[in-house]
């Protein structure tokens, strides 16, 4: 949810400011929420996980990124680590 972290992950730690600005101009971010999930602590980790609850009142807030290319998605997947995930194409 941090623009700084997003930029560093998809551009790489050695990207110039110009490269970061060009990448930022090519993607769009907006607030989003995922219903029927909650954020939960992971034992011995500094980061949370999203857990499906099926409860209509549970919501995880985040951002939706549009305009990502295949390399951006690979970089984000590597950043997230070896987690079980299901990616779904959203139709808005």
VMD Tcl script that draws the C-alpha trace (Angstrom):
set ca {
  {0.00 0.00 0.00}
  {3.06 2.23 -0.07}
  {3.92 4.06 -3.30}
  {7.58 4.04 -2.23}
  {7.64 0.26 -1.72}
  {5.65 -0.36 -4.93}
  {8.09 1.77 -6.92}
  {11.14 0.08 -5.39}
  {9.73 -3.42 -6.06}
  {8.69 -2.93 -9.69}
  {11.56 -0.63 -10.68}
  {14.32 -2.23 -8.64}
  {16.48 -0.70 -5.92}
  {18.91 0.91 -8.38}
  {16.34 2.68 -10.58}
  {16.87 6.36 -11.27}
  {14.26 8.93 -10.31}
  {13.46 9.34 -14.02}
  {12.82 5.59 -14.38}
  {10.58 5.62 -11.32}
  {8.60 8.59 -12.65}
  {8.13 6.92 -16.03}
  {6.89 3.72 -14.36}
  {4.55 5.64 -12.07}
  {3.08 7.38 -15.12}
  {2.41 4.02 -16.78}
  {0.34 2.53 -13.95}
  {-2.75 3.65 -12.14}
  {-3.50 2.93 -8.49}
  {-6.71 3.41 -6.61}
  {-8.11 2.42 -3.24}
  {-9.74 -1.00 -3.17}
  {-11.16 -3.43 -0.67}
  {-11.50 -7.19 -0.59}
  {-14.67 -8.33 1.12}
  {-14.98 -11.49 3.17}
  {-11.26 -11.43 4.06}
  {-9.41 -10.19 7.11}
  {-5.79 -9.26 7.79}
  {-4.17 -11.69 10.22}
  {-0.78 -11.91 11.96}
  {1.63 -14.66 10.92}
  {3.63 -16.29 13.70}
  {7.29 -15.20 13.66}
  {6.81 -12.81 10.71}
  {6.70 -9.00 10.44}
  {4.00 -8.93 7.80}
  {0.32 -9.96 7.82}
  {-1.62 -12.35 5.62}
  {-5.10 -12.10 4.16}
  {-7.38 -14.89 5.29}
  {-10.74 -15.73 3.71}
  {-13.49 -15.67 6.34}
  {-16.67 -15.68 4.27}
  {-18.05 -13.09 6.68}
  {-19.73 -10.19 4.85}
  {-18.54 -7.62 7.40}
  {-14.84 -8.54 7.04}
  {-12.88 -6.33 4.64}
  {-9.20 -5.80 3.85}
  {-8.34 -2.38 2.44}
  {-5.56 -2.00 -0.10}
  {-4.82 -0.65 -3.56}
  {-5.65 -1.86 -7.03}
  {-2.81 -1.46 -9.56}
  {-3.71 -1.24 -13.23}
  {-1.32 -1.12 -16.16}
  {1.25 -3.53 -14.73}
  {3.25 -5.50 -17.25}
  {4.43 -9.11 -16.94}
  {7.78 -8.09 -15.41}
  {6.02 -5.90 -12.84}
  {3.84 -8.84 -11.80}
  {6.87 -11.16 -11.56}
  {8.65 -8.61 -9.36}
  {5.61 -8.29 -7.10}
  {5.27 -12.08 -6.88}
  {8.95 -12.38 -5.89}
  {8.46 -9.65 -3.27}
  {5.45 -11.46 -1.79}
  {7.45 -14.69 -1.49}
  {6.41 -18.30 -1.57}
  {2.79 -18.00 -0.55}
  {-0.19 -19.86 -1.84}
  {-2.19 -17.42 -3.91}
  {-4.88 -17.41 -6.49}
  {-4.83 -14.60 -9.00}
  {-8.16 -13.64 -10.51}
  {-8.82 -11.42 -13.50}
  {-11.08 -8.59 -12.34}
  {-13.75 -7.26 -14.60}
  {-14.72 -3.73 -13.61}
}
mol new
graphics top color blue
foreach p $ca { graphics top sphere $p radius 0.5 }
foreach p [lrange $ca 0 end-1] q [lrange $ca 1 end] { graphics top cylinder $p $q radius 0.2 }
display resetview
